[in-house]
Amino acid sequence: MKRICFVTTSPLIVNFFLVPHLRRLASRYEVSLAVTLPGEAPLKDLPGVHVEPVTIPRRIRPLGDLRALQRLTHLFRERRYALVHSFGPKAGLLSTWAGMRAGVPARLHTFTGQVWASRRGTMRALLRAADRATARRATEVLADSASQRDFLIREGIVAAEHCRVLGAGSVCGVDAQRFRPDAAARAAVRAELGIGAQAPIVLFVGRVTRDKGVLDLAQAFGVLGAEYPEAVLLVVGPDEEGLGAQVRRLCGERARVVGYTHTPERYMAAADLLCLPSYREGFGAVVIEAAAAGLPAIGSRIYGIVDAVQDGKTGLLFEPGNVGELQAHLRRLLGDEALREHLGTAARERALKEFAEERLVGALEARYRQILGG
């Protein structure tokens, strides 16, 4: 049985994106997972997967990065993997480098958005160069959306013949049994948070950071208080930059800030529309998860999100950072329940048709079989 290894920096990445792949592949290959532990959250159950604790700093840490490189190189040489597959910028840089040193024949990396896309100056140049180095050391690169692939090619990070997108895009698709309309969950979550049954909820799910546009959303939502006094902004996800207090200050009692959850589907069932005002995004997986739950989305018009949201059909797009345009879209959907339902129905149909988890998991397994010869 051939050996493969997934490499990433965070248990959250594993839990959100990699679990269905790992579970499927464990029936065909001897699968390892190299990941930083303990991390922000416990790993989900992964039967048949051997977990290798490897501390990979997410930020630039020269000594820590060198230790991680040495650890990965030793692991790859010892285990003699036929294929290693990395997710996340730092994991990609170190894994492809260690894979070359250890003689791993197949080195894959999946790009899920570029940190440098929203940076300026020296840091942008440094992070951009790191992504280019990752692509050059990889034997194959995957992008999780067609628009991200186009961006990477246009920026000279990857060669067109070296980069592909699986299916219609995303890392793992959406589990339609998990993400779906759920009246019981809708009532329970609203009761837990003290939100009325008829109050419209605008939902944000993801890392609570400036790059995700959370403060833009809070500013746009906050000024609509007089028009929609019952509307609630629900922010769900790890507050990595301590922005929760600013969100509450901008929106007052109409904001609910919830930390990390391993059941985002409950909050999607409770909400009426999703907003992802991000400045950078590889695909916007949360959009299709919410879509499967019947929610339309308001998203920024950037690569990645334009693949997840069909403007005017499954949601509305606005220019990133344009708080006035975002406010206008919020006003439009908060004031038109019929439009929300129309867009949400179309979003769910598209999510189930084009982004079913089985399609994406099957596509990656098929690609591995092509690379490894069975």
Long-range contacts (C-beta under 8 A, 24 or more apart in sequence): 1-28, 1-29, 1-30, 2-29, 2-30, 2-82, 2-83, 2-372, 3-29, 3-30, 3-31, 3-32, 3-79, 3-80, 3-81, 3-82, 4-29, 4-30, 4-31, 4-32, 4-81, 4-82, 4-83, 4-84, 4-85, 4-368, 4-372, 5-31, 5-32, 5-33, 5-34, 5-52, 5-75, 5-76, 5-79, 5-81, 5-83, 5-84, 5-85, 6-31, 6-32, 6-33, 6-34, 6-35, 6-84, 6-85, 6-86, 6-87, 7-33, 7-34, 7-35, 7-54, 7-56, 7-72, 7-84, 7-85, 7-86, 7-87, 7-91, 7-94, 7-95, 8-33, 8-34, 8-35, 8-56, 8-86, 8-87, 8-88, 8-91, 9-35, 9-36, 9-56, 9-57, 9-58, 9-88, 9-90, 9-91, 10-35, 10-36, 10-39, 10-40, 10-58, 10-88, 11-35, 11-36, 11-37, 11-38, 11-39, 11-40, 11-41, 11-42, 11-43, 12-39, 12-40, 12-41, 12-238, 12-260, 13-87, 13-88, 14-43, 14-44, 15-41, 15-43, 15-44, 15-262, 16-285, 17-87, 17-112, 17-171, 17-172, 17-285, 18-87, 18-171, 18-172, 19-44, 19-46, 19-172, 20-172, 20-173, 20-175, 20-357, 20-361, 21-172, 21-361, 21-364, 21-365, 22-46, 22-49, 23-47, 23-48, 23-49, 24-361, 24-365, 25-364, 25-365, 25-368, 28-365, 28-368, 29-368, 29-372, 32-79, 32-81, 34-72, 34-75, 34-95, 40-238, 40-260, 41-260, 41-262, 44-262, 56-90, 56-91, 56-94, 57-90, 58-88, 58-90, 65-90, 65-94, 68-94, 69-94, 69-97, 69-98, 72-98, 72-99, 73-98, 73-101, 73-102, 76-101, 76-102, 76-104, 77-102, 77-103, 82-106, 82-372, 83-107, 83-108, 83-368, 83-371, 83-372, 84-108, 85-109, 85-110, 86-110, 86-134, 87-112, 87-171, 88-112, 89-114, 89-115, 89-127, 89-130, 89-131, 89-134, 92-131, 92-134, 92-138, 93-130, 93-131, 93-133, 93-134, 96-133, 96-134, 96-137, 96-138, 97-133, 97-137, 99-137, 100-137, 105-139, 106-139, 106-140, 106-371, 106-372, 107-137, 107-138, 107-139, 107-140, 108-138, 108-139, 108-140, 108-141, 108-142, 108-371, 109-134, 109-135, 109-138, 109-141, 109-142, 110-141, 110-142, 110-143, 110-144, 110-171, 111-141, 111-142, 111-143, 111-144, 111-148, 111-152, 111-282, 112-144, 112-171, 112-282, 112-283, 113-148, 113-280, 113-281, 113-282, 113-283, 113-304, 114-151, 114-152, 114-157, 114-280, 114-282, 115-280, 117-151, 117-279, 117-280, 117-302, 118-211, 118-279, 118-280, 128-155, 128-157, 131-157, 132-156, 132-157, 135-162, 135-163, 138-162, 140-164, 140-371, 142-166, 143-282, 144-169, 144-170, 144-171, 144-282, 144-283, 144-285, 144-304, 145-169, 145-170, 145-282, 145-283, 145-303, 145-304, 145-307, 145-308, 146-307, 147-303, 147-304, 147-306, 147-307, 148-282, 148-283, 148-303, 148-304, 148-307, 150-303, 151-303, 166-360, 166-363, 166-364, 166-367, 167-354, 167-355, 167-359, 167-360, 167-363, 168-307, 168-354, 168-355, 168-359, 169-283, 169-307, 169-308, 169-355, 170-283, 170-285, 170-288, 170-308, 170-355, 170-360, 171-283, 171-285, 171-360, 172-285, 172-357, 172-360, 172-361, 173-288, 173-355, 173-356, 173-357, 173-358, 173-359, 173-360, 173-361, 174-285, 174-288, 174-289, 174-291, 174-292, 174-351, 174-352, 174-355, 174-356, 174-357, 175-292, 175-357, 176-292, 176-351, 176-352, 176-356, 176-357, 178-265, 179-265, 179-268, 179-289, 179-290, 179-292, 179-293, 179-351, 180-265, 180-269, 180-292, 180-293, 180-294, 181-269, 181-293, 181-294, 181-348, 182-265, 182-266, 182-269, 182-293, 183-269, 185-265, 185-266, 185-269, 185-270, 186-269, 186-270, 188-266, 189-266, 189-267, 189-269, 189-270, 190-270, 193-232, 193-234, 193-256, 193-258, 193-270, 195-232, 195-234, 195-256, 195-270, 196-230, 198-230, 199-230, 199-231, 199-232, 200-228, 200-230, 200-231, 200-232, 200-272, 200-273, 200-334, 200-337, 201-231, 201-232, 201-233, 201-234, 201-270, 201-271, 201-272, 201-273, 202-231, 202-232, 202-233, 202-234, 202-271, 202-272, 202-273, 202-274, 202-275, 202-330, 202-334, 203-234, 203-236, 203-267, 203-268, 203-270, 203-271, 203-272, 203-273, 203-274, 203-275, 203-290, 203-295, 204-233, 204-234, 204-235, 204-236, 204-237, 204-274, 204-275, 204-276, 205-236, 205-237, 205-264, 205-267, 205-268, 205-274, 205-286, 205-289, 205-290, 206-237, 206-276, 206-278, 206-286, 207-237, 207-238, 207-240, 208-235, 208-237, 208-238, 208-239, 208-240, 208-241, 208-243, 208-244, 208-247, 208-257, 209-240, 209-241, 209-243, 210-241, 210-243, 210-279, 211-278, 211-279, 211-280, 212-276, 212-277, 212-278, 212-279, 213-276, 213-277, 213-278, 213-279, 213-300, 213-320, 213-321, 214-243, 214-247, 214-277, 215-243, 215-246, 215-247, 215-250, 216-277, 216-321, 216-323, 216-326, 217-275, 217-277, 217-326, 218-246, 218-247, 218-250, 218-251, 218-255, 219-250, 219-323, 220-323, 220-324, 220-326, 220-327, 220-330, 221-250, 221-251, 221-254, 221-255, 221-327, 221-330, 222-250, 222-251, 222-252, 222-254, 223-327, 224-327, 224-330, 224-331, 224-334, 225-251, 225-252, 225-254, 227-331, 227-334, 227-335, 228-331, 228-334, 228-335, 229-254, 231-334, 232-256, 234-258, 234-267, 234-270, 234-271, 236-261, 236-264, 236-267, 237-261, 264-289, 265-289, 265-293, 268-293, 268-295, 269-293, 271-295, 272-340, 273-297, 273-298, 273-333, 273-334, 273-340, 273-344, 274-298, 274-315, 275-299, 275-326, 275-330, 276-300, 276-305, 277-318, 277-320, 277-326, 278-302, 278-305, 278-320, 279-320, 279-321, 280-304, 281-305, 283-307, 283-308, 284-308, 284-309, 287-315, 288-351, 288-355, 289-351, 290-347, 291-344, 291-347, 291-348, 291-350, 291-351, 292-348, 292-351, 292-352, 292-355, 293-348, 294-344, 294-345, 294-347, 294-348, 295-344, 295-347, 296-333, 296-340, 296-343, 296-344, 296-347, 297-347, 298-326, 298-329, 298-330, 298-333, 310-346, 310-350, 313-343, 313-346, 313-350, 314-343, 314-346, 314-347, 314-350, 315-343, 315-347, 316-343
